[in-house]
Amino acid sequence: MNDTGKESFEQDYILEVEPLDLGVDVRAVGLELIGRGNREPVRGADGARVWGRVLPALGAVEPWALDFFSHLDRVRDFCSRRQIPFRQAAERCMVIDHPDGEWLDDLLLRFEGETFGVRCGEKLSEGDPLLEQDLARRGVDAYHPAYPAYSYCGVCDFENGFLTLLTRKLWASEVIRRLAPVVQDLGVEVAIPK
């Protein structure tokens, strides 16, 4: 802790947010969390803490969830030991609805080396067994045809410092507006790459 009582980080970070060109039929926004001085991906506890604020803030008040479709025994064991609620959505797909607080940071830290998904929108309230079965078969590729029904579907690659959002509802400027205030006290600047 520093003199102001706020948690301090060893260095400042930058969360770069920019539109991505993934083809004519996909609109996407890329987020990259890097060190200010070395431009290396932010990992470990610091990275988990930042991403743990980013994910809930992106959805604002809409429901959101994490989708896991690999290494499910480890995810299931981790969640069971910490009493984190989850549901087995398909044979090879687990969904963790809006994890928060320490649960979220712990999940992100433990599974930062895995690629998993996140989705946000009212469609979650209705359930989406077709998408969840497709996630079990194809992983994050299943988001491509499904993302227009959500505020966003995202690919989490936190080991490399990336979050890729497939979205027709969020622009890079709106992502920056939502995220800047929630990570400022963590020493994170949210900006468009220079």
N, C-alpha and C positions, 0 to 999 in steps of 0.2 A: 504494500500500500504506500501511496505517496502522502505528502502533507495535507492534501485536500480530502483524504479518506477514501479516494477512489483507487481502484485497482490500476496499477500501471503496467505497461508492457515494456519489454527490453528495447524495442524499437518501434517506430511508427510503420504503419502498413498502408497500402493503397488497394482499394477495391475498384478495379477498372471495369466499367460497364459500357458495352458497345453493341450496336446492331450487328448481326451476323448474316452473311449471305450463304444460306444452305440450299438454295435452289428456288425455282420460281414458285413452288407450291408450299414453301415453308417460311414462316416469319419467325425469327429467333433473336434472342438477346443473350450475349455472352457476358459472364462475370468471371473475373480472375482476381484472386487475392494473393498479393505479392508483397515482399519486403520493399520498403522505399529505397534503401541503398543498394541491395543486391539483386532485386527483381526475381528472387527465388520464391517458389510457392510457400505460403505460410501453412505449416503443419502442426501436429501435436495439439496441446491444450489451447494455445492461442488461436490456432485455426478453428478448432471445434467451437470455441467461445464466440468467435466472429460469425461463423456459419450458423451457429445456434441462435443468433439474433436475426440474421438475414432471412432464414426460411420463414419464420412466423410473420415478419414484417412485410414480406413480398405479398402475402395473401390478404393483408389488412384484416378484415373481419370475416373473410370466407373460410370455410373448412378446408383443411389441407391434410395430407398424409404422406408418409414415406412408403415406398414400395421396394421390397427386397425379393430377389428372384434367384439368388445364388447363395451358397454356404448357409442354407436355411437352418441346419442343425445348430450352428454357432449362434445365429441370430436368435433362434427360439430359446436356446439355453441362456443366453445373455439376458433376454427379456424376462424369462421365467425367474431367474435368480434375483433380478431387481424389481420384480413385480410390475413390469411395464406392460400394459395391456396391448395385445396384438390379436389379429385374426388371420387364420389360414384361409386366404381368399381363393386359392386354387392349389392344385397339387404341388406346384413349385412357385408359389407366390404368397408372401406374407405382407400384410398391410398394418402399419402402425399409425393410427389416426392421431393427428395433432399432438405429438409428444411435446412436452414443454419443460422448461427449467432445466434442472440437472439431468433429467432423463435424456433430453435432447443432446446436451453437450456430451454426456457419457456415450450415447449411441454414435454420435459423429466421430468422437475420438476413437472408439473401439473399432469402427468399421470404415475409417478414412481410407484404407487401402483397397476397399471394394468399390465397384461402380454400382450405384443403386438409383432409384428414381424418387421423384417427388411430384405430387400433383395437387392442384388447388382449384376449388370451384364448387358451386352448388351441386354439380353432378355427383360429387362424393356422397351427398346425403341420400341420393336415390340408389346408390350402388351401381357398380359397373362390372358385372361378372364377365362380359365379353372381353373387355380390356384386360382384366386380371388374368384370364386364361391365356390371352395373347402374350402378356408379360411373362407368364410361366414358360411359354414356348420360345419367344423371340427376344426377351429382355427389353431394353429401352427402345428398340426399333418399333415396338408396339405403340409407342406414343405418337408416331408420325401420323397415322390416320385418325387418331383419337383426340389430339390436342385441341382442335377447334371447339369441342364441347366443354372445355375447361378454361379457367382464367389462364392457367399455364400448366404444362407438363415439363418436368426438368430432369436433366441427367446430372447426377452428382458424381464428380470425379475430384474429390477433395484432396487426395494424395498429390495430385498435380495442380491444385489450386483453382479448379474450374467448376462452374455451375452453368449449364447451358439450358436456357428456357425456350421452349417452343410455345409461342403465344400470339394470339391475334388481338389481345386486350391490353398488353403492356408494351409501352415504348421504352427505349433506353432512358429517356428523360424522366419518365414516371418511376422507373426502378430507382434511379438516383434520388428522386424526391422522397420516396418511401424509406430508403435505406440510410441516407446521410445522417438523420438525427438519431437513429438507433445504434450506430456504431461509433459515433464521434467520441464518446468517453472511453472507448477502447483504443484510441490512437489510430483510427482508421479514416483515411480520406477516401470519399467515394467520388470518382471522376471518370470522364471520358478519356481514353488513352490519348497521349499527345503524339 
